[in-house]
Amino acid sequence: MHNLGATVRLEDGSLAAIPAPELAAHRPTFIQSLQQRQALLLSVEDHGRHPIAMLAKSARPDQAPSAPELRLIDPAFEERMAAYLKATEEWAPPDRPPPAERHFIRKKRRAAYFEGRSKS
């Protein structure tokens, strides 16, 4: 696969080109096939010197059953995360800066130390 299309090896060992628009239209199918090393059903046409391959109509993903809808927000997870963060507030000592600030203060001091060493 490359920016101008793809090259595939057919069952008979010959090579065929997949045009860029065909690859762009069905890129996830081609990538999945490449990663899982699964053969795809292609229709091959001989035009001129080199054969051109396209995904066969029966193998096109737009005719396959659709995947379940992806949920990006899970209320149960959000509640558990909020409860965890609230519980961790108790761990920070009240008389000192919050842990994140203490971490960055240490980082700044260490950076200043190394900067000072490189100047001398």
KARA-V344987 format. One record per residue. N is the residue number from 1. PHI is phi as a letter, one per 30 degrees, with the letter a starting at -180 (none if undefined). BURIAL is # if it has 9 or more other ideal C-beta (glycine too) atoms within 8 Angstrom, else .. D_FIRST is the distance of its C-alpha to the first C-alpha in Angstrom with 2 decimals. Layout:
# KARA-V344987
n=N phi=PHI burial=BURIAL d_first=D_FIRST
n=N phi=PHI burial=BURIAL d_first=D_FIRST
This chain:
# KARA-V344987
n=1 phi=none burial=. d_first=0.00
n=2 phi=a burial=. d_first=3.79
n=3 phi=d burial=. d_first=7.12
n=4 phi=c burial=. d_first=8.11
n=5 phi=k burial=# d_first=6.10
n=6 phi=a burial=# d_first=4.20
n=7 phi=b burial=. d_first=6.59
n=8 phi=b burial=# d_first=8.72
n=9 phi=c burial=. d_first=12.00
n=10 phi=d burial=# d_first=14.94
n=11 phi=e burial=. d_first=18.10
n=12 phi=d burial=. d_first=19.97
n=13 phi=j burial=. d_first=17.64
n=14 phi=d burial=. d_first=16.51
n=15 phi=c burial=# d_first=13.08
n=16 phi=b burial=# d_first=12.12
n=17 phi=c burial=# d_first=9.96
n=18 phi=c burial=# d_first=8.92
n=19 phi=d burial=# d_first=10.34
n=20 phi=e burial=. d_first=9.46
n=21 phi=d burial=. d_first=12.53
n=22 phi=d burial=# d_first=11.78
n=23 phi=d burial=# d_first=8.47
n=24 phi=d burial=. d_first=10.62
n=25 phi=d burial=. d_first=13.48
n=26 phi=b burial=# d_first=12.17
n=27 phi=e burial=. d_first=9.48
n=28 phi=e burial=. d_first=11.86
n=29 phi=d burial=# d_first=12.27
n=30 phi=d burial=# d_first=8.76
n=31 phi=d burial=# d_first=8.65
n=32 phi=d burial=# d_first=12.16
n=33 phi=d burial=# d_first=11.66
n=34 phi=d burial=. d_first=9.28
n=35 phi=d burial=. d_first=11.86
n=36 phi=c burial=. d_first=14.80
n=37 phi=h burial=. d_first=13.81
n=38 phi=c burial=. d_first=15.18
n=39 phi=d burial=. d_first=15.03
n=40 phi=c burial=# d_first=14.48
n=41 phi=d burial=. d_first=16.99
n=42 phi=c burial=# d_first=15.57
n=43 phi=c burial=# d_first=17.78
n=44 phi=c burial=# d_first=17.36
n=45 phi=b burial=. d_first=19.22
n=46 phi=c burial=. d_first=20.30
n=47 phi=b burial=. d_first=20.66
n=48 phi=i burial=. d_first=21.79
n=49 phi=d burial=. d_first=20.30
n=50 phi=b burial=. d_first=16.90
n=51 phi=d burial=# d_first=16.31
n=52 phi=c burial=# d_first=14.36
n=53 phi=c burial=# d_first=13.23
n=54 phi=b burial=# d_first=13.74
n=55 phi=d burial=# d_first=14.42
n=56 phi=d burial=# d_first=18.10
n=57 phi=e burial=. d_first=20.65
n=58 phi=d burial=. d_first=22.03
n=59 phi=c burial=# d_first=18.81
n=60 phi=d burial=# d_first=18.18
n=61 phi=d burial=. d_first=18.78
n=62 phi=d burial=. d_first=21.27
n=63 phi=c burial=. d_first=23.61
n=64 phi=d burial=. d_first=23.37
n=65 phi=d burial=. d_first=26.02
n=66 phi=d burial=. d_first=25.41
n=67 phi=d burial=. d_first=25.22
n=68 phi=d burial=. d_first=28.38
n=69 phi=d burial=. d_first=28.82
n=70 phi=d burial=. d_first=28.04
n=71 phi=c burial=. d_first=31.19
n=72 phi=c burial=. d_first=30.89
n=73 phi=b burial=. d_first=34.60
n=74 phi=c burial=. d_first=36.60
n=75 phi=e burial=. d_first=40.31
n=76 phi=d burial=. d_first=41.39
n=77 phi=d burial=. d_first=39.00
n=78 phi=d burial=# d_first=40.13
n=79 phi=d burial=. d_first=43.76
n=80 phi=d burial=. d_first=43.26
n=81 phi=d burial=. d_first=41.48
n=82 phi=d burial=. d_first=44.32
n=83 phi=d burial=. d_first=46.91
n=84 phi=d burial=. d_first=45.29
n=85 phi=d burial=. d_first=45.19
n=86 phi=d burial=. d_first=48.80
n=87 phi=d burial=. d_first=49.84
n=88 phi=d burial=. d_first=48.31
n=89 phi=d burial=. d_first=50.38
n=90 phi=d burial=. d_first=53.39
n=91 phi=d burial=. d_first=52.00
n=92 phi=d burial=# d_first=52.17
n=93 phi=d burial=. d_first=55.67
n=94 phi=d burial=. d_first=57.37
n=95 phi=d burial=. d_first=59.07
n=96 phi=b burial=. d_first=55.88
n=97 phi=d burial=. d_first=52.81
n=98 phi=e burial=. d_first=49.91
n=99 phi=e burial=. d_first=47.63
n=100 phi=d burial=. d_first=44.73
n=101 phi=d burial=. d_first=47.14
n=102 phi=d burial=# d_first=48.62
n=103 phi=d burial=. d_first=45.20
n=104 phi=d burial=. d_first=44.45
n=105 phi=d burial=# d_first=47.95
n=106 phi=d burial=. d_first=47.40
n=107 phi=d burial=. d_first=44.09
n=108 phi=d burial=. d_first=45.84
n=109 phi=d burial=. d_first=48.71
n=110 phi=d burial=. d_first=46.46
n=111 phi=d burial=. d_first=44.47
n=112 phi=d burial=. d_first=47.80
n=113 phi=d burial=. d_first=49.03
n=114 phi=d burial=. d_first=46.10
n=115 phi=d burial=. d_first=46.35
n=116 phi=d burial=. d_first=50.04
n=117 phi=d burial=. d_first=49.45
n=118 phi=d burial=. d_first=47.12
n=119 phi=d burial=. d_first=49.64
n=120 phi=d burial=. d_first=52.53
